[in-house]
Amino acid sequence: MGSSTVVVIGRDVSDATVAAFSEYDLSIECVDDAESVTGILEDKHGAVLCSVNPDTSVPLEAFSFIQTANLNVPVYLGIDQSQQQFAADALEAGATDYVYWSELQSNPDLLARKISLQIEAHPDSSIISDFNRELVQSIRLFHDLQSIFANSDLTTNERLDRAVETAAERLDYPIAFVSRIEDDQQEIISAAGDHELLQPGKTDMLTRAYCRETIKLDEGLVIKDATNEGWNDDPAFERYNLHCYVGAKITVDDTVYGTFCFADTTPRPELIVQIQQTIVETLAERISIELAQPIGRFKTVFQGAPDPIIIHTPDGDIVEVNQRATEQLGYSYDQLCSMNVRDIEVNLSEDELLNIWDESVDGRQILRGEHKRADESTYPVEVWVTSVDIGGEVQYIAIARDISKQETYAKRLEEQRNNLELLNQVMRHDIRNDLQLIDAYTSELTDHVDPEGETFRSIIADAASDSIALTNTARDLAAMMLESDPELQTISLPTIIEQECDAVSSTYPNAEITIEHPIPGQDVIGSEMIDTVFRNILRNAVQHNDKSTPKVTVTGTVTMGKYDDDVVEIRILDNGPGVPDSRKEEIFGHGAHGLDSSGTGIGLYFADTIIEDSHGHVWVEDSGQEGAVFVVQLPVAD
């Protein structure tokens, strides 16, 4: 592979360390800031080692800068023994690993070999990491959007704004917007980000926007790096300075309405953008459906309405229709006004219709039906029925919306969800198989390596074991996010907790895990995945422990819950470094995910979500001596 350069940010190293690294064809250069890294490592093999300054976010800024610069090199965090709390932040922010400065001084040869091996292996692992990250984020995004578009308490504009903001956050774009294109002009109707020219209400000539090309394409427009792809002289690049752009057109009633776009002022890796292209196209289709619904809402309520409106008597005789009804059903106005609702609705019986009309006297009724056109073809509808007093007589107003596109989209979304789930399973299966081979052969090496080699063998074995466990957590997390309404059941905790304690003890034989008192035998209400909650908390207590012998103690009691209900409270105490007050909520992933997140990975985020779905609570508090106490409360079954 040739020589490589390790760039150390914010710290000097000894001559002995430089000499040890040179034995592995590694040179060391010390710099003061992340920006200096680009000129040193561009188009070269190497790695970056960042120091921690507790008063700034220099390490996180360095990770973000290096990823944005697309250098694709391992990034390490160098910490002192007292800075253990920064390790999890670094890993969540995208670091390859963390190292102790004391080890760099006392045993530079070991660290040099480790970094040399990871520099050589880094490109392949980076591709897998990027792919998995985008896969998880796309699953989360579709889960979020289902909730947003199903929220009938929000207006169409409010749902659109939330969808744009959520998509920008999940796909990690600083700029996202929906445009309305009309008469060769672009108007921004919803946006996320602070780009001055891309805010709601802003207009521009279409000739000066990337969207002019987006609306010409069925598969959307993708620009990964504008300057290297020939866009640097384009009016859109000169005006907006967008180096990365992913956009897809929005159509309403088979007519181009506008675009749904994501952008960044810096380039992005090809793999990331290609994965996101399909997601953006799907989002644009969903926005098309959402925007099609309120057309004509602010025009004349009746004749200008986008949906067929039918006024009929309590017996179903039609007395009035709007123009849209004649167009949708294929009958003339006079023909429809001589018909009965039963002539149009073919999916509901006469008794079912009469019952719906009776119930609509006390309020609006919503039903699913199927309408028949004049040519005998049918289509699915969602009908809102409301009774009104017209001239002293009770009549009914029925607004019938064609939901063919929604049903088609729902089927497509279900197929995409199944495909994502299958892809997740295949990826985990293949990766886990390889990891299990590594784990098995590493065990076989126990009697074939010298004491120095045993250190490396042990590191490989631990990493393989942790990675296998992570694939299981990813499986559980995907199953949870793809389950729209988790079923709760009655659960007995003693057996579950005992089994999970035994399993973690087996994985980490150097740890001491004890159940101090019998766990209460009262059944609780919870998800069928509740066992994974205790597994992740127990593993977390061991993995992030800074003692040579991690100790974990589990206790349980029945107590009064937050809402004055009986709960079983499980307390998991460890002798680790503890959790600062500023991070007691962040470690569960309550904040943003991605480079700026302070969470410790998907394990605790997953545990928090499962407990919340089970109507319970989980938090972390100080132990009073050393370490932290994770507290889980689950409601006692009636």
C-alpha positions as CSV (number, residue, x, y, z in Angstrom):
1,M,0.0,0.0,0.0
2,G,3.0,2.3,0.5
3,S,3.6,4.9,3.2
4,S,0.7,6.7,5.0
5,T,0.5,9.8,7.1
6,V,-1.2,10.1,10.5
7,V,-2.2,13.7,11.1
8,V,-2.5,14.7,14.8
9,I,-4.7,17.6,15.6
10,G,-4.1,19.8,18.6
11,R,-1.3,17.9,20.3
12,D,2.5,17.2,19.9
13,V,3.9,13.7,20.0
14,S,7.3,12.5,21.2
15,D,10.3,11.5,19.0
16,A,9.9,7.9,20.3
17,T,6.4,7.8,19.0
18,V,7.4,9.1,15.6
19,A,10.1,6.5,15.4
20,A,7.8,3.7,16.3
21,F,5.2,4.7,13.7
22,S,7.9,4.9,11.0
23,E,8.5,1.1,11.5
24,Y,5.0,0.6,10.0
25,D,5.5,3.1,7.1
26,L,3.5,5.7,9.0
27,S,4.7,9.3,9.2
28,I,3.3,11.8,11.7
29,E,2.4,15.4,11.1
30,C,1.0,17.7,13.9
31,V,-1.4,20.5,13.0
32,D,-3.6,22.9,15.0
33,D,-6.9,22.6,13.1
34,A,-9.0,20.3,11.0
35,E,-8.8,22.4,7.9
36,S,-5.1,21.6,7.6
37,V,-5.8,18.0,7.2
38,T,-7.2,18.3,3.6
39,G,-3.9,19.6,2.1
40,I,-2.0,16.7,3.8
41,L,-4.3,13.7,3.1
42,E,-6.0,14.6,-0.1
43,D,-5.6,11.7,-2.5
44,K,-3.4,9.9,0.1
45,H,-3.7,7.0,2.5
46,G,-3.7,8.1,6.1
47,A,-5.6,8.7,9.3
48,V,-6.5,11.5,11.7
49,L,-6.0,11.6,15.5
50,C,-7.9,14.4,17.3
51,S,-7.3,15.7,20.8
52,V,-10.1,16.7,23.2
53,N,-10.5,20.2,24.4
54,P,-13.5,20.1,27.0
55,D,-14.3,23.8,26.3
56,T,-14.9,23.3,22.6
57,S,-16.4,20.8,20.1
58,V,-13.1,20.6,18.2
59,P,-13.3,16.8,17.8
60,L,-16.9,16.8,16.4
61,E,-16.0,19.7,14.1
62,A,-13.0,17.7,12.9
63,F,-15.1,14.6,12.2
64,S,-17.7,16.7,10.3
65,F,-15.1,18.5,8.3
66,I,-13.2,15.4,7.3
67,Q,-16.4,13.5,6.2
68,T,-17.6,16.6,4.2
69,A,-14.2,16.8,2.5
70,N,-14.8,13.2,1.4
71,L,-11.3,12.1,2.5
72,N,-12.5,8.6,3.5
73,V,-9.8,8.0,6.2
74,P,-10.0,6.6,9.7
75,V,-10.5,9.2,12.4
76,Y,-9.5,8.6,16.0
77,L,-10.1,10.5,19.3
78,G,-7.2,10.8,21.6
79,I,-8.2,11.1,25.3
80,D,-6.7,11.1,28.7
81,Q,-8.0,8.6,31.4
82,S,-10.2,11.4,32.9
83,Q,-11.9,12.1,29.5
84,Q,-13.6,8.7,29.1
85,Q,-17.0,10.4,28.7
86,F,-16.0,11.8,25.4
87,A,-15.4,8.4,23.8
88,A,-19.1,7.6,23.2
89,D,-19.6,11.1,21.7
90,A,-16.8,10.4,19.3
91,L,-18.1,7.0,18.2
92,E,-21.6,8.4,17.6
93,A,-20.2,11.4,15.7
94,G,-18.4,9.0,13.3
95,A,-15.0,8.2,14.8
96,T,-13.3,5.0,13.9
97,D,-12.1,4.4,17.5
98,Y,-10.6,6.2,20.5
99,V,-7.2,5.8,22.0
100,Y,-5.5,6.9,25.2
101,W,-2.6,9.3,25.0
102,S,-0.8,7.3,27.7
103,E,-0.8,4.3,25.5
104,L,0.6,6.3,22.6
105,Q,3.5,7.3,24.8
106,S,4.0,3.9,26.6
107,N,3.3,1.5,23.8
108,P,3.4,3.3,20.5
109,D,4.3,0.2,18.6
110,L,1.0,-1.5,19.4
111,L,-1.0,1.5,18.4
112,A,1.0,2.0,15.2
113,R,0.2,-1.5,14.1
114,K,-3.5,-1.1,14.9
115,I,-3.7,2.1,12.9
116,S,-1.8,0.7,10.0
117,L,-4.1,-2.3,9.7
118,Q,-7.2,0.0,9.9
119,I,-5.9,2.4,7.3
120,E,-5.6,-0.6,4.9
121,A,-9.1,-1.9,5.7
122,H,-10.9,1.4,6.0
123,P,-12.4,1.9,2.5
124,D,-14.5,-1.3,2.5
125,S,-15.7,-0.8,6.1
126,S,-16.7,2.8,5.2
127,I,-18.9,1.7,2.4
128,I,-20.7,-0.8,4.6
129,S,-21.1,1.8,7.3
130,D,-22.5,4.5,4.9
131,F,-24.9,2.0,3.4
132,N,-26.2,0.8,6.8
133,R,-26.6,4.3,8.1
134,E,-28.6,5.4,5.1
135,L,-30.7,2.2,5.3
136,V,-31.6,2.8,9.0
137,Q,-32.4,6.5,8.4
138,S,-34.7,5.7,5.4
139,I,-36.6,3.3,7.5
140,R,-37.0,5.9,10.3
141,L,-38.0,8.5,7.7
142,F,-40.8,6.5,6.2
143,H,-42.0,5.6,9.7
144,D,-42.1,9.3,10.6
145,L,-43.8,10.4,7.4
146,Q,-46.6,7.8,7.9
147,S,-47.5,9.5,11.2
148,I,-47.3,13.0,9.8
149,F,-49.5,12.4,6.8
150,A,-52.0,10.4,8.9
151,N,-52.4,13.3,11.4
152,S,-55.8,14.8,10.5
153,D,-55.4,17.5,13.1
154,L,-52.9,19.3,10.9
155,T,-53.6,21.3,7.8
156,T,-52.1,20.3,4.5
157,N,-49.5,23.1,4.8
158,E,-48.6,22.0,8.3
159,R,-48.2,18.4,7.2
160,L,-46.1,19.5,4.3
161,D,-43.8,21.7,6.5
162,R,-43.3,18.9,9.0
163,A,-42.6,16.4,6.2
164,V,-39.9,18.7,4.7
165,E,-38.3,19.4,8.1
166,T,-38.3,15.7,9.1
167,A,-36.9,14.5,5.7
168,A,-34.1,17.1,5.9
169,E,-33.2,15.9,9.4
170,R,-33.3,12.2,8.6
171,L,-31.3,12.5,5.3
172,D,-28.9,15.0,7.0
173,Y,-29.4,17.8,4.5
174,P,-29.0,21.4,5.6
175,I,-31.4,22.6,2.8
176,A,-34.7,21.1,1.7
177,F,-37.6,22.7,-0.1
178,V,-40.8,22.2,-2.1
179,S,-41.3,24.4,-5.1
180,R,-44.4,25.5,-7.1
181,I,-43.5,25.9,-10.8
182,E,-45.9,28.0,-13.0
183,D,-45.3,30.3,-16.0
184,D,-41.6,29.6,-16.1
185,Q,-41.3,30.8,-12.5
186,Q,-40.3,28.9,-9.3
187,E,-41.9,29.7,-5.9
188,I,-40.8,28.1,-2.7
189,I,-43.9,27.0,-0.7
190,S,-42.1,25.0,2.1
191,A,-38.5,24.9,3.2
192,A,-36.1,23.8,5.8
193,G,-32.7,25.4,6.3
194,D,-31.4,29.0,6.3
195,H,-30.5,29.5,2.6
196,E,-31.5,33.1,2.0
197,L,-33.0,32.4,-1.5
198,L,-34.8,29.2,-0.6
199,Q,-37.3,30.3,1.9
200,P,-41.2,30.1,1.7
201,G,-42.5,32.8,-0.5
202,K,-39.3,33.4,-2.4
203,T,-39.6,33.4,-6.2
204,D,-37.1,33.1,-9.1
205,M,-37.0,32.6,-12.8
206,L,-37.0,28.8,-13.6
207,T,-34.0,29.3,-15.9
208,R,-31.9,30.1,-12.9
209,A,-32.8,27.0,-10.9
210,Y,-31.8,23.3,-11.1
211,C,-35.5,22.6,-11.0
212,R,-35.8,23.4,-14.7
213,E,-33.9,20.2,-15.4
214,T,-35.6,18.2,-12.6
215,I,-39.1,18.5,-14.1
216,K,-37.8,17.1,-17.4
217,L,-36.8,13.8,-15.8
218,D,-38.9,10.9,-14.6
219,E,-36.2,9.6,-12.2
220,G,-35.1,13.0,-10.8
221,L,-31.9,15.0,-11.0
222,V,-28.8,14.1,-9.0
223,I,-25.8,16.3,-8.6
224,K,-23.1,14.9,-6.3
225,D,-20.3,17.5,-7.0
226,A,-21.4,20.4,-9.2
227,T,-17.9,21.8,-10.0
228,N,-16.6,18.3,-11.1
229,E,-19.7,17.5,-13.1
230,G,-19.7,20.6,-15.3
231,W,-22.3,22.7,-13.5
232,N,-19.9,25.4,-12.3
233,D,-20.9,27.8,-15.2
234,D,-24.7,27.0,-14.9
235,P,-26.9,29.9,-13.8
236,A,-28.3,27.8,-11.0
237,F,-24.9,27.1,-9.5
238,E,-23.8,30.7,-9.8
239,R,-27.0,32.0,-8.1
240,Y,-27.5,29.4,-5.3
241,N,-24.0,27.9,-4.9
242,L,-25.4,24.4,-4.3
243,H,-22.7,21.8,-4.9
244,C,-24.9,18.8,-4.1
245,Y,-28.6,18.6,-5.2
246,V,-31.1,15.7,-5.3
247,G,-34.6,16.6,-6.6
248,A,-37.7,14.9,-8.1
249,K,-40.7,16.4,-9.7
250,I,-44.2,16.7,-8.1
251,T,-47.2,16.1,-10.3
252,V,-50.8,16.8,-9.6
253,D,-53.5,15.4,-11.9
254,D,-50.7,14.3,-14.3
255,T,-49.5,17.9,-14.5
256,V,-46.2,19.1,-13.2
257,Y,-46.8,21.0,-10.0
258,G,-43.2,21.6,-8.8
259,T,-40.3,19.8,-7.2
260,F,-39.2,18.3,-3.9
261,C,-35.5,18.9,-3.4
262,F,-32.6,18.5,-1.0
263,A,-29.3,20.4,-1.3
264,D,-26.0,21.1,0.3
265,T,-23.3,23.8,-0.3
266,T,-20.7,21.1,-0.2
267,P,-20.3,18.0,-2.3
268,R,-21.4,14.5,-1.1
269,P,-20.1,11.0,-1.7
270,E,-21.6,9.2,-4.7
271,L,-22.8,6.2,-2.7
272,I,-24.8,8.4,-0.3
273,V,-26.5,10.4,-3.0
274,Q,-27.4,7.4,-5.1
275,I,-29.0,5.7,-2.1
276,Q,-31.0,8.9,-1.3
277,Q,-32.2,9.4,-4.9
278,T,-34.8,6.6,-4.7
279,I,-35.9,7.9,-1.3
280,V,-36.4,11.4,-2.7
281,E,-38.4,10.1,-5.7
282,T,-40.7,8.2,-3.3
283,L,-41.1,11.3,-1.1
284,A,-42.0,13.4,-4.2
285,E,-44.7,10.9,-5.1
286,R,-46.2,11.1,-1.6
287,I,-46.1,15.0,-1.7
288,S,-47.9,14.8,-5.0
289,I,-50.8,12.9,-3.4
290,E,-50.9,15.3,-0.4
291,L,-51.0,18.4,-2.6
292,A,-53.7,17.0,-4.9
293,Q,-56.2,16.8,-2.0
294,P,-56.8,20.5,-1.2
295,I,-57.0,21.8,-4.8
296,G,-59.9,24.2,-5.0
297,R,-60.4,24.3,-1.3
298,F,-60.4,28.1,-1.2
299,K,-62.4,28.5,-4.4
300,T,-66.2,28.2,-4.5
301,V,-67.1,25.5,-2.1
302,F,-69.3,23.7,-4.5
303,Q,-68.5,24.2,-8.2
304,G,-64.8,24.9,-7.7
305,A,-64.2,21.9,-5.4
306,P,-61.6,19.4,-6.5
307,D,-63.7,16.4,-5.5
308,P,-67.1,15.3,-6.6
309,I,-69.8,16.7,-4.4
310,I,-73.3,15.1,-4.3
311,I,-76.3,16.4,-2.4
312,H,-79.1,13.9,-1.8
313,T,-82.2,13.2,0.2
314,P,-82.5,10.8,3.1
315,D,-83.7,8.1,0.6
316,G,-80.6,8.6,-1.6
317,D,-82.2,10.6,-4.4
318,I,-79.6,12.9,-5.9
319,V,-80.8,16.6,-6.1
320,E,-77.5,18.4,-6.9
321,V,-74.0,17.7,-8.1
322,N,-70.9,19.8,-9.0
323,Q,-69.0,19.8,-12.2
324,R,-66.3,17.6,-10.8
325,A,-68.9,14.9,-10.2
326,T,-70.0,14.9,-13.8
327,E,-66.4,14.7,-15.0
328,Q,-65.4,11.9,-12.6
329,L,-68.4,9.7,-13.1
330,G,-68.9,10.4,-16.8
331,Y,-72.6,11.3,-16.6
332,S,-74.2,14.6,-17.6
333,Y,-75.7,16.9,-14.9
334,D,-79.3,15.9,-15.8
335,Q,-78.5,12.2,-15.7
336,L,-76.9,12.4,-12.3
337,C,-79.8,14.4,-10.8
338,S,-82.2,11.7,-12.0
339,M,-80.3,8.9,-10.2
340,N,-80.0,7.5,-6.7
341,V,-76.8,7.1,-4.7
342,R,-77.3,3.4,-4.9
343,D,-76.8,3.6,-8.7
344,I,-73.3,4.9,-8.1
345,E,-72.1,3.1,-4.9
346,V,-71.5,-0.5,-5.6
347,N,-69.6,-1.6,-2.5
348,L,-72.2,-0.9,0.2
349,S,-75.6,-2.4,0.6
350,E,-78.8,-0.4,1.0
351,D,-79.0,-1.1,4.7
352,E,-75.4,0.0,5.2
353,L,-76.0,3.3,3.4
354,L,-79.2,4.0,5.4
355,N,-77.3,3.3,8.6
356,I,-74.5,5.7,7.6
357,W,-77.0,8.4,6.8
358,D,-78.8,8.0,10.1
359,E,-75.5,8.3,12.0
360,S,-74.4,11.4,10.0
361,V,-77.3,13.4,11.6
362,D,-75.1,13.6,14.8
363,G,-71.9,14.5,12.9
364,R,-69.8,13.8,9.9
365,Q,-69.3,10.2,8.8
366,I,-66.3,8.9,6.8
367,L,-66.5,5.7,4.8
368,R,-64.7,3.8,2.2
369,G,-66.7,2.8,-0.9
370,E,-66.5,2.0,-4.6
371,H,-68.1,4.2,-7.3
372,K,-69.2,3.1,-10.7
373,R,-68.8,5.3,-13.7
374,A,-71.1,5.6,-16.8
375,D,-68.8,3.2,-18.7
376,E,-69.2,0.5,-15.9
377,S,-65.6,0.9,-14.6
378,T,-65.2,1.4,-10.9
379,Y,-62.7,3.2,-8.6
380,P,-62.2,3.3,-4.8
381,V,-63.4,6.4,-2.9
382,E,-63.3,7.9,0.6
383,V,-66.6,9.7,1.2
384,W,-67.4,12.4,3.9
385,V,-71.1,12.5,4.6
386,T,-72.7,15.4,6.6
387,S,-76.3,16.1,7.2
388,V,-77.6,19.7,6.6
389,D,-80.9,21.6,6.9
390,I,-81.9,23.0,3.6
391,G,-85.2,24.9,3.5
392,G,-86.4,23.0,6.6
393,E,-85.6,19.6,5.0
394,V,-82.8,17.3,6.0
395,Q,-80.4,16.6,3.2
396,Y,-77.0,15.1,2.9
397,I,-73.8,16.5,1.4
398,A,-71.4,13.7,0.3
399,I,-67.8,14.6,-0.8
400,A,-66.3,11.6,-2.6
401,R,-62.6,11.5,-3.1
402,D,-60.9,9.2,-5.6
403,I,-58.2,7.3,-3.5
404,S,-56.8,5.2,-6.3
405,K,-53.4,6.9,-6.1
406,Q,-53.4,6.6,-2.3
407,E,-54.0,2.9,-2.4
408,T,-51.4,2.5,-5.2
409,Y,-48.9,4.4,-3.0
410,A,-49.8,2.4,0.1
411,K,-49.1,-0.8,-1.8
412,R,-45.9,0.6,-3.2
413,L,-44.8,1.8,0.3
414,E,-45.6,-1.7,1.7
415,E,-43.5,-3.3,-1.1
416,Q,-40.6,-0.8,-0.4
417,R,-40.9,-1.5,3.3
418,N,-40.7,-5.3,2.7
419,N,-37.8,-4.8,0.3
420,L,-35.9,-2.7,2.9
421,E,-36.6,-5.3,5.5
422,L,-35.4,-8.1,3.2
423,L,-32.3,-6.1,2.4
424,N,-31.7,-5.5,6.1
425,Q,-32.0,-9.2,6.7
426,V,-29.6,-10.2,3.9
427,M,-27.0,-7.6,4.9
428,R,-27.1,-8.7,8.6
429,H,-27.1,-12.4,7.7
430,D,-24.0,-12.1,5.4
431,I,-22.1,-9.8,7.8
432,R,-23.0,-11.9,10.8
433,N,-21.8,-15.1,9.0
434,D,-18.5,-13.5,8.2
435,L,-18.1,-12.2,11.8
436,Q,-19.0,-15.6,13.2
437,L,-16.2,-17.1,11.1
438,I,-13.8,-14.5,12.4
439,D,-14.9,-15.3,15.9
440,A,-14.6,-19.0,15.5
441,Y,-11.1,-18.9,13.8
442,T,-9.9,-16.4,16.4
443,S,-10.8,-18.8,19.1
444,E,-8.8,-21.6,17.3
445,L,-5.8,-19.3,17.4
446,T,-5.6,-19.3,21.2
447,D,-3.0,-22.1,21.4
448,H,-1.1,-20.8,18.4
449,V,0.0,-17.3,19.3
450,D,2.7,-15.9,21.6
451,P,1.8,-13.5,24.5
452,E,2.2,-10.5,22.3
453,G,0.0,-12.0,19.6
454,E,-2.6,-12.9,22.3
455,T,-3.3,-9.2,22.8
456,F,-4.2,-8.8,19.1
457,R,-6.2,-12.0,19.1
458,S,-8.2,-10.8,22.1
459,I,-8.9,-7.5,20.5
460,I,-10.2,-9.2,17.3
461,A,-12.3,-11.6,19.3
462,D,-13.9,-8.8,21.4
463,A,-14.6,-6.7,18.3
464,A,-16.2,-9.7,16.5
465,S,-18.4,-10.5,19.5
466,D,-19.5,-6.9,19.8
467,S,-20.3,-6.7,16.1
468,I,-22.3,-9.9,16.1
469,A,-24.3,-8.5,19.0
470,L,-24.8,-5.2,17.1
471,T,-26.3,-7.1,14.1
472,N,-28.9,-8.6,16.5
473,T,-29.7,-5.2,17.9
474,A,-30.1,-3.8,14.4
475,R,-32.5,-6.7,13.6
476,D,-34.6,-5.9,16.7
477,L,-34.5,-2.2,15.9
478,A,-35.6,-2.7,12.3
479,A,-38.4,-5.0,13.5
480,M,-39.6,-2.4,16.0
481,M,-39.6,0.5,13.5
482,L,-41.4,-1.5,10.9
483,E,-44.1,-2.5,13.4
484,S,-46.7,0.3,13.3
485,D,-48.7,-0.7,16.4
486,P,-46.7,-3.0,18.7
487,E,-48.9,-5.5,20.7
488,L,-48.5,-5.5,24.4
489,Q,-48.7,-8.6,26.5
490,T,-48.4,-9.9,30.1
491,I,-44.8,-10.6,31.0
492,S,-43.0,-12.2,33.9
493,L,-39.7,-10.4,34.5
494,P,-37.7,-12.7,36.9
495,T,-36.9,-15.3,34.2
496,I,-36.1,-12.7,31.5
497,I,-33.7,-10.8,33.7
498,E,-32.0,-14.0,34.9
499,Q,-31.5,-15.2,31.3
500,E,-30.2,-11.8,30.1
501,C,-27.7,-11.6,33.0
502,D,-26.4,-15.1,32.2
503,A,-26.1,-14.2,28.5
504,V,-24.1,-11.1,29.1
505,S,-21.9,-12.8,31.7
506,S,-21.1,-15.5,29.2
507,T,-20.2,-12.8,26.6
508,Y,-18.1,-10.9,29.1
509,P,-16.5,-13.4,31.5
510,N,-14.4,-10.7,33.2
511,A,-17.5,-8.9,34.4
512,E,-19.4,-9.6,37.7
513,I,-23.1,-9.5,37.2
514,T,-25.3,-10.3,40.2
515,I,-29.0,-10.2,41.0
516,E,-29.0,-8.9,44.6
517,H,-32.6,-9.6,45.6
518,P,-35.3,-11.7,44.0
519,I,-37.0,-9.8,41.2
520,P,-40.7,-9.3,42.0
521,G,-42.9,-12.0,40.6
522,Q,-45.8,-9.7,39.6
523,D,-46.6,-9.8,35.9
524,V,-46.1,-6.5,34.0
525,I,-47.4,-5.2,30.7
526,G,-44.9,-4.8,28.0
527,S,-43.7,-5.5,24.4
528,E,-42.6,-8.9,23.4
529,M,-39.2,-7.4,22.8
530,I,-38.8,-6.3,26.4
531,D,-35.9,-8.8,26.9
532,T,-33.8,-6.8,24.5
533,V,-34.2,-3.7,26.7
534,F,-32.4,-5.4,29.6
535,R,-29.8,-7.0,27.3
536,N,-28.8,-3.6,25.9
537,I,-28.7,-1.9,29.2
538,L,-26.6,-4.7,30.7
539,R,-24.2,-4.7,27.8
540,N,-23.9,-0.9,27.9
541,A,-23.0,-1.1,31.6
542,V,-20.1,-3.5,30.8
543,Q,-18.9,-2.0,27.5
544,H,-18.6,1.5,28.8
545,N,-17.0,0.5,32.1
546,D,-13.5,1.8,32.8
547,K,-12.7,-0.8,35.5
548,S,-10.6,-3.9,35.0
549,T,-13.5,-5.9,36.5
550,P,-16.8,-4.3,35.6
551,K,-19.4,-5.0,38.3
552,V,-23.2,-4.8,37.6
553,T,-25.9,-5.3,40.3
554,V,-29.6,-5.8,39.4
555,T,-32.4,-5.2,42.0
556,G,-36.2,-5.0,41.7
557,T,-39.1,-3.7,43.7
558,V,-42.8,-2.9,43.4
559,T,-43.4,0.8,43.9
560,M,-45.7,3.7,42.9
561,G,-45.2,5.0,39.4
562,K,-45.3,8.4,37.8
563,Y,-49.0,8.4,37.5
564,D,-49.8,6.9,40.9
565,D,-50.0,3.4,39.4
566,D,-48.2,0.2,40.6
567,V,-45.0,-0.5,38.7
568,V,-42.2,-3.0,38.9
569,E,-39.0,-1.0,39.1
570,I,-35.7,-2.6,38.0
571,R,-32.5,-0.8,38.9
572,I,-29.2,-1.7,37.2
573,L,-26.2,-0.4,39.0
574,D,-22.6,-0.4,37.6
575,N,-19.2,0.7,38.9
576,G,-18.3,2.6,35.7
577,P,-17.5,6.3,35.1
578,G,-21.1,7.4,35.5
579,V,-23.1,9.8,33.3
580,P,-22.8,13.6,33.5
581,D,-26.1,15.4,34.2
582,S,-25.8,17.2,30.8
583,R,-26.0,13.8,29.0
584,K,-28.6,11.9,31.1
585,E,-31.2,12.4,28.4
586,E,-29.0,12.5,25.3
587,I,-27.6,9.0,25.8
588,F,-31.1,7.6,24.9
589,G,-31.0,9.4,21.6
590,H,-33.7,12.0,22.6
591,G,-31.9,14.6,20.4
592,A,-30.8,14.6,16.8
593,H,-29.1,11.6,15.3
594,G,-26.0,11.9,13.1
595,L,-22.7,13.8,13.4
596,D,-24.1,16.2,16.0
597,S,-25.7,13.6,18.2
598,S,-24.5,12.9,21.7
599,G,-26.1,9.5,22.0
600,T,-24.2,6.2,22.6
601,G,-25.6,4.3,19.6
602,I,-28.8,2.5,18.7
603,G,-28.8,0.2,21.8
604,L,-30.1,2.7,24.4
605,Y,-32.2,4.5,21.8
606,F,-33.8,1.1,21.1
607,A,-34.4,0.4,24.8
608,D,-36.0,3.8,25.4
609,T,-38.4,3.3,22.4
610,I,-39.5,-0.2,23.5
611,I,-40.1,1.0,27.1
612,E,-42.1,4.0,25.8
613,D,-44.2,1.7,23.6
614,S,-44.8,-0.4,26.7
615,H,-46.2,2.6,28.6
616,G,-43.2,2.5,31.0
617,H,-40.3,4.8,31.8
618,V,-36.5,4.5,31.7
619,W,-33.9,6.9,32.9
620,V,-30.4,7.1,34.4
621,E,-29.3,8.6,37.7
622,D,-26.2,8.8,39.9
623,S,-25.5,5.9,42.2
624,G,-24.4,8.0,45.1
625,Q,-20.9,6.4,45.1
626,E,-19.5,5.6,41.7
627,G,-21.0,4.6,38.4
628,A,-24.6,5.0,37.2
629,V,-28.0,3.5,37.9
630,F,-30.3,2.7,35.0
631,V,-33.9,2.6,36.2
632,V,-36.7,0.8,34.3
633,Q,-40.4,1.0,35.3
634,L,-43.1,-1.1,33.8
635,P,-46.8,-1.1,34.8
636,V,-48.1,-4.0,36.8
637,A,-50.7,-6.1,35.0
638,D,-54.2,-5.9,36.4
